[in-house]
């Protein structure tokens, strides 16, 4: 167990009135134990009491071996996976990970009617929001690689290239840099396709004047990078330039005002007001950003409704965008680390308007 991280979790449990919790997400188990296990439909649970006592429950197929400071309970596919867990949990309130399968929860509730399940992800989620020095270095390193991959990928644009071809090129570049395998493909979108923020690359070829959105992200040594740059193919008309500069201004203004004590909703508002003042408010259709670490999307939610206050060690994205249906999409995204007196932008690839000829 990472004892400092466990201590933060148990302190959160006490403050939130959760005497015991079940941690089941792959990322959260890894955060606390250093074990990366993707259980699929099988049972994986780390049980934690607010006094720091822990136990790990998993299938024999996971290759877990006894040892260390956490008791291990192993079952097989022929066993009831809850056989040991139902004997360990205490009566009363039990925090349940938001990702835990209902098939396991319902079985636990049937076998232990004396427990009161409550959503119990917050103690770990809140601990994970504040990155420690090891995590910060991992995120810096991943973002540096992302800068290099972005530069190589934009340099690979050529006449006749399709979205699919360039998305595959991005994936290959990440593989060359030792990245873990992503669970989904890159976002590369040309022209009107860019108006869909989550467009899946297809066989579209770029036309002169098209915006080209590259949203590239992947885990590297378990920690994610995520960056978006938008360039233009051969030329950019006046409206395209105006949209781009509006998004760039929103990105820079939001990053400039980030510091400990500012609310997430205030960061969103700073970027959103610039886009609204330029007349494109209805076309900024998503939150400003999301937390990032072992998961690509994790707390804090950088949105108009989130009252969470920024603290040193948080890492999240700043990614304003404008999306005109059937015409153009522009998004510029960086990751930022909140520091003691401001923020550190983890991405360094240039944001000046680029025309790829």
Beta strands, then each sheet from edge to edge (+ up, - down):
strand 1: 20-23
strand 2: 44-49
strand 3: 54-59
strand 4: 71-75
strand 5: 92-96
strand 6: 115-119
strand 7: 187-190
strand 8: 211-220
strand 9: 223-233
strand 10: 289-291
strand 11: 298-302
strand 12: 315-318
strand 13: 321-324
strand 14: 328-331
strand 15: 334-338
strand 16: 343-345
strand 17: 355-356
sheet 1: 4+ 3+ 2- 1+ 5+ 6+
sheet 2: 7+ 8- 9+ 17+
sheet 3: 10+ 11-
sheet 4: 12+ 15- 16+
sheet 5: 13+ 14-
end
